[in-house]
Amino acid sequence: MSKVEDFLTKSEEAAVIEAIRLAETATSGEIRIHIEKTTSKAAYERALEVFHMLEMHQTQLKNGVLIYVAVEDRAFAICGDQGIHEIVGDDFWDKTKEVMAHHFKAGRFMQGLVDGITMAGEQLKTHFPCAEDDTNELSNEISVG
């Protein structure tokens, strides 16, 4: 089992959670981060498993986004539920991954996550603006496995 502290300091973890909170204030979409030590699967395949494990597929508008990181494998993936993926397509996720990878390669893990969250949040805000009766359907806390 991995701990967030193995990847982010407490203050960096707080900054990532705050980035999620801010991104979600303008959208009905949901963003989660999942960090684990390693995986025996391809990062995207494991991200899809975690997506379902965290019940992200059950959001009302199918607009959840998961950023998955396998620390020791130096691998990560982004997956969006059907509602957001059908709108933005693969190109958006590829661009977001490039920005994040640039930071990760330089050891700026927090900044990579924050930029990925911000980019996903902008797309969610554009296509799924916050409704007056919106509720936070999923926790903003970083999940670990």
GIGINOR-V353240 format. One record per residue. PHI is phi as a letter, one per 30 degrees, with the letter a starting at -180 (* if undefined). OMEGA is omega in radians with two decimals (none if undefined). Layout:
phi omega
PHI OMEGA
PHI OMEGA
This chain:
phi omega
* 3.12
c 3.04
c 3.10
e -3.10
d 3.11
d -3.07
b -3.11
b 3.00
d 3.12
e -3.14
d 3.08
d 3.09
e 3.13
d 3.13
d 3.11
d 3.12
d 3.10
d 3.10
d 3.09
d -3.12
e -3.13
d -3.14
d -3.08
d 3.14
d -3.08
c -3.06
b 3.00
d 3.14
d -3.13
b 3.13
b 3.08
b 3.01
c 3.05
b -3.13
b 3.01
b -3.05
d -3.06
a 3.06
b 3.10
c -3.10
c 3.00
d -3.05
e -3.11
d 3.11
d 3.12
d 3.12
d 3.11
d 3.08
d -3.12
d 3.10
e 3.13
d 3.11
e -3.14
d 3.13
h 3.14
d 3.11
d -3.10
c 3.07
d -3.03
e -3.06
c 3.13
h -3.06
b 3.07
d 3.10
b 3.10
c 2.97
c -3.06
c 3.13
b 2.98
c -2.93
d -3.07
d 3.14
d -3.08
h -3.10
b 3.06
a 3.13
a 3.05
b 3.04
b 3.11
c 3.12
d -3.02
e -3.07
e -3.12
d -3.10
d 3.14
d -3.11
d -3.03
c 3.10
i -3.04
d -3.07
e 3.14
d -3.12
d 3.11
d 3.12
d 3.13
d 3.11
d 3.12
d 3.12
d -3.14
d -3.12
d 3.12
e 3.12
d -3.12
e -3.13
d 3.12
c 3.12
i -3.13
c -3.03
d 3.13
d -3.11
d 3.08
d 3.12
d -3.13
d 3.12
d 3.09
d 3.10
d -3.13
d 3.13
d 3.11
d 3.13
d 3.11
d 3.12
d 3.11
d 3.14
d -3.13
d -3.01
c -3.13
b -3.13
d -3.12
d 3.08
d -3.12
e -3.10
c -3.09
d 3.03
b 3.10
d -3.04
d -3.10
b 3.13
d 3.04
d -3.14
d 3.07
d 3.09
c -3.12
b 3.14
b none
